[in-house]
């Protein structure tokens, strides 16, 4: 049972981390969209910031994909262990 609780905590933490990455990615996209709609028209600092945000967004998307993959694997393992536990209890 302790292993299940540890896995549940791990899955919950990964889910929260995933939500944080998603929120940051959406915020970066919103900032980028706001800059683009203003028509910046040659503001070098804004264009540099847009480049930084695009890079950060790409990194966040990669981390998000990795976290999603890890979360899926942990959930699969929890399901397997729960099934094994239930079969052993019979």
FIVEXTI-230181 format. One record per residue: x, y, z of N, C-alpha, C in turn. Coordinates in steps of 0.001 Angstrom, whole numbers, plus 500000, padded with zeros to 6 digits. Each point is the difference from the previous one (the first is absolute). Layout:
// residues N
XYZXYZXYZ;...
This chain:
// residues 90
500818498807500000499182501193500000500862501257500000;501129499957500670500884501152500022500487500329498599;500286498970499220500461500217498630498933500702499179;498740499628500193498903500653499282499910501475500368;500130500288501274499925501405500444501156500801499419;501181499418499980501154500685499423499790500242498509;499475499000499301499741500167498574498907501034499748;498968499984500823498947500998499847500539501405500216;500865500165500996500614501297500264500863500422498824;500759499062499458500844500288498850499155500426498803;498935499281499730499119500339498882499379501375500219;499562500276501215499408501305500299501026501112499778;501232499791500476501048501011499822500325500209498528;500065498916499239500255500130498564498864500739499304;498778499723500412498854500704499433500052501493500292;500384500361501225500117501416500359501125500662499209;501112499290499845501110500532499220499576500195498545;499287499045499481499498500078498630499067501203499844;499117500214500960499094501142499950500774501316500043;501058500046500797500831501202500071500681500291498674;500542498956499372500638500176498686498986500494498977;498829499405500034498950500379499049499611501466500191;499858500415501262499630501378500304501079500971499507;501258499658500239501085500876499546500048500073498478;499776498888499330500015499990498538498873500871499447;498812499892500599498877500817499545500268501487500252;500594500311501145500316501403500313501012500552499004;501006499204499672501008500440499028499368500212498626;499118499108499609499311500156498717499124501250499998;499331500281501105499154501184500088500843501271499900;501151500002500688500892501171499914500504500175498580;500364498910499363500476500054498620498911500529499079;498784499507500182498880500455499179499738501485500220;500076500460501240499775501416500305501045500872499316;501243499543500025501070500755499347499778500019498492;499604498871499447499798499904498553498829500870499540;498922500073500785498828500777499595500228501499500137;500932500392500853500318501420500135500728500509498763;500529499086499213500680500384498771501379500559500238;500601499690501110501337500413500393500805500766498967;499897499661498743500586500726498887501422500460500176;500906499141500398501401500377500031500551500250501381;499252499740501033500516500149501356500949498843500272;501293500288499951501024498949500119499896499258501326;499731500717501088499894499361501313498809499046500033;498885500434499407498817499144499975500250498764499134;500658500187498867500296498864499130500948499016500678;500958500530500747500913499122500740499233499231501074;499099500695500690499198499352501037499101498926499400;499441500273498828499165499007499321500835498751499709;501227500198499547500882498862499741500274499204501266;500223500711501099500224499323501278498756499222500424;498848500615499826498753499320500373499747498772499132;500314500110498729499833498836499118500919498860500436;501232500345500358500947498986500477499507499384501303;499552500857500920499483499506501283498771499124499777;499131500426499091498799499240499699500346498614499449;500974499952499105500428498709499446500556499098501105;500802500578500897500560499210501105498885499512500921;499035500862500280498885499596500863499160498902499353;499802500113498693499242498945499305500734498665500080;501318500029499868500784498765500097499894499417501409;500101500858501011499888499526501378498593499478500277;499009500671499442498619499574500156499780498618499389;500549499791498823499870498689499350500690498918500829;501186500315500523500724499028500829499227499700501281;499444501041500626499228499797501230498736499195499713;499367500256498869498808499231499624500346498533499817;501126499754499365500445498624499782500277499307501332;500721500697500894500299499416501312498728499743500789;499065500944499948498733499841500720499237498788499479;499972499836498684499324498843499415500619498692500448;501324499967500046500692498781500435499707499695501467;499998501043500828499715499793501415498561499525500177;499072500591499269498604499560500092499844498545499563;500690499619498935499964498607499569500512499081501101;501070500421500651500563499176501067499047499915501192;499373501121500343499037499991501107498849499055499681;499508500065498773498902499099499612500424498538500112;501211499721499530500503498635500063500129499539501452;500603500838500836500190499626501396498663499849500721;499055500868499694498671499894500614499339498687499580;500136499648498714499428498750499509500660498810500707;501314500045500131500709498920500680499566499899501456;499831501150500635499584500034501402498597499413500158;499095500379499086498624499506500080499954498503499731;500802499515499071500026498566499724500598499241501174;500975500586500681500606499356501151499086499969501210;499069500941500070499082500091501139498878498977499887;499826499436498810498896499035499805500316498668500554;
